[in-house]
Amino acid sequence: MTLADRIARFRATLEEWLRGLSHGLFSHPAYEKIESEAEDLEDEFMLSCFPDAFGVPSPVSYYTAELLPYLEDEFEAWERRLWDRGSLVERKGRQYHF
């Protein structure tokens, strides 16, 4: 086996591996599920920190108000996303194909 053949075989193997890697990272359906779960976790964190934004009384609102300057950019987008979203049951049902 010549050096050129070995290089060609290595390049073919590397291309196949990189194609599989890009499919797994960017285009695989699990990517959407992982992104959805991360968004749900972020929503739960923000809702636990700022429940009074939706009329739920919370005794820790005084302490979590200190986080608001650090989260102000995300707060508006989060609030808009929660108001525009359907019910949580509908969202979770779609995740399990109901």
C-alpha positions as a Markdown table, in Angstrom:
| # | Residue | x | y | z |
|---|---|---|---|---|
| 1 | Met | 0.0 | 0.0 | 0.0 |
| 2 | Thr | 1.5 | 3.3 | -1.1 |
| 3 | Leu | 1.6 | 6.5 | 0.9 |
| 4 | Ala | -1.0 | 8.1 | -1.4 |
| 5 | Asp | -3.4 | 5.2 | -0.9 |
| 6 | Arg | -3.0 | 5.5 | 2.9 |
| 7 | Ile | -3.6 | 9.2 | 2.8 |
| 8 | Ala | -6.7 | 8.8 | 0.6 |
| 9 | Arg | -8.1 | 6.1 | 2.9 |
| 10 | Phe | -7.4 | 8.4 | 6.0 |
| 11 | Arg | -9.2 | 11.3 | 4.3 |
| 12 | Ala | -12.2 | 9.2 | 3.4 |
| 13 | Thr | -12.4 | 7.9 | 7.0 |
| 14 | Leu | -12.0 | 11.5 | 8.3 |
| 15 | Glu | -14.7 | 12.8 | 6.0 |
| 16 | Glu | -17.1 | 10.1 | 7.0 |
| 17 | Trp | -16.4 | 10.8 | 10.7 |
| 18 | Leu | -16.9 | 14.5 | 10.3 |
| 19 | Arg | -20.1 | 14.0 | 8.4 |
| 20 | Gly | -21.5 | 11.9 | 11.2 |
| 21 | Leu | -20.3 | 14.4 | 13.8 |
| 22 | Ser | -22.0 | 17.3 | 12.0 |
| 23 | His | -25.2 | 15.3 | 11.7 |
| 24 | Gly | -25.2 | 14.4 | 15.4 |
| 25 | Leu | -24.5 | 18.0 | 16.5 |
| 26 | Phe | -26.6 | 20.1 | 14.1 |
| 27 | Ser | -29.2 | 18.2 | 12.2 |
| 28 | His | -30.2 | 15.3 | 14.4 |
| 29 | Pro | -33.8 | 15.5 | 15.8 |
| 30 | Ala | -32.5 | 15.1 | 19.4 |
| 31 | Tyr | -30.9 | 18.5 | 19.0 |
| 32 | Glu | -34.4 | 20.1 | 19.0 |
| 33 | Lys | -35.4 | 18.1 | 22.1 |
| 34 | Ile | -32.3 | 19.1 | 24.0 |
| 35 | Glu | -32.9 | 22.7 | 23.1 |
| 36 | Ser | -36.5 | 22.6 | 24.2 |
| 37 | Glu | -35.5 | 21.0 | 27.5 |
| 38 | Ala | -32.9 | 23.7 | 28.1 |
| 39 | Glu | -35.5 | 26.4 | 27.3 |
| 40 | Asp | -37.9 | 24.7 | 29.8 |
| 41 | Leu | -35.2 | 24.7 | 32.5 |
| 42 | Glu | -34.4 | 28.3 | 31.9 |
| 43 | Asp | -38.2 | 29.2 | 32.1 |
| 44 | Glu | -38.5 | 27.3 | 35.4 |
| 45 | Phe | -35.5 | 29.1 | 36.8 |
| 46 | Met | -36.8 | 32.5 | 35.8 |
| 47 | Leu | -40.3 | 31.7 | 37.0 |
| 48 | Ser | -39.0 | 30.6 | 40.4 |
| 49 | Cys | -37.0 | 33.9 | 40.6 |
| 50 | Phe | -39.7 | 36.2 | 39.4 |
| 51 | Pro | -43.1 | 34.7 | 40.1 |
| 52 | Asp | -44.7 | 38.0 | 40.9 |
| 53 | Ala | -44.4 | 39.0 | 37.2 |
| 54 | Phe | -47.3 | 36.6 | 36.7 |
| 55 | Gly | -49.2 | 37.3 | 39.9 |
| 56 | Val | -47.9 | 34.5 | 42.0 |
| 57 | Pro | -46.9 | 35.8 | 45.4 |
| 58 | Ser | -43.4 | 34.8 | 46.6 |
| 59 | Pro | -41.7 | 35.5 | 49.9 |
| 60 | Val | -38.3 | 35.5 | 48.2 |
| 61 | Ser | -39.0 | 38.2 | 45.7 |
| 62 | Tyr | -37.1 | 40.7 | 47.7 |
| 63 | Tyr | -33.9 | 38.7 | 47.4 |
| 64 | Thr | -34.3 | 37.6 | 43.8 |
| 65 | Ala | -34.9 | 41.3 | 42.8 |
| 66 | Glu | -31.2 | 41.7 | 43.2 |
| 67 | Leu | -30.7 | 39.4 | 40.2 |
| 68 | Leu | -32.8 | 41.6 | 37.9 |
| 69 | Pro | -29.9 | 43.8 | 36.8 |
| 70 | Tyr | -28.0 | 40.7 | 35.7 |
| 71 | Leu | -31.0 | 39.1 | 33.9 |
| 72 | Glu | -32.7 | 42.2 | 32.5 |
| 73 | Asp | -31.8 | 41.3 | 28.9 |
| 74 | Glu | -33.3 | 37.8 | 29.3 |
| 75 | Phe | -36.2 | 38.9 | 31.4 |
| 76 | Glu | -38.1 | 40.7 | 28.6 |
| 77 | Ala | -37.6 | 37.8 | 26.1 |
| 78 | Trp | -38.6 | 35.3 | 28.8 |
| 79 | Glu | -41.8 | 37.2 | 29.7 |
| 80 | Arg | -42.8 | 37.6 | 26.0 |
| 81 | Arg | -42.1 | 33.9 | 25.4 |
| 82 | Leu | -44.3 | 32.8 | 28.3 |
| 83 | Trp | -47.2 | 35.0 | 27.3 |
| 84 | Asp | -47.0 | 33.9 | 23.6 |
| 85 | Arg | -46.7 | 30.2 | 24.4 |
| 86 | Gly | -49.6 | 27.9 | 24.6 |
| 87 | Ser | -50.2 | 26.0 | 27.8 |
| 88 | Leu | -47.4 | 24.0 | 29.4 |
| 89 | Val | -49.5 | 20.8 | 29.0 |
| 90 | Glu | -49.8 | 21.5 | 25.3 |
| 91 | Arg | -46.1 | 21.9 | 25.0 |
| 92 | Lys | -45.2 | 18.8 | 26.9 |
| 93 | Gly | -47.9 | 16.8 | 25.0 |
| 94 | Arg | -46.3 | 17.8 | 21.7 |
| 95 | Gln | -43.0 | 16.6 | 23.1 |
| 96 | Tyr | -44.5 | 13.1 | 23.5 |
| 97 | His | -46.6 | 13.2 | 20.3 |
| 98 | Phe | -50.1 | 13.6 | 21.9 |
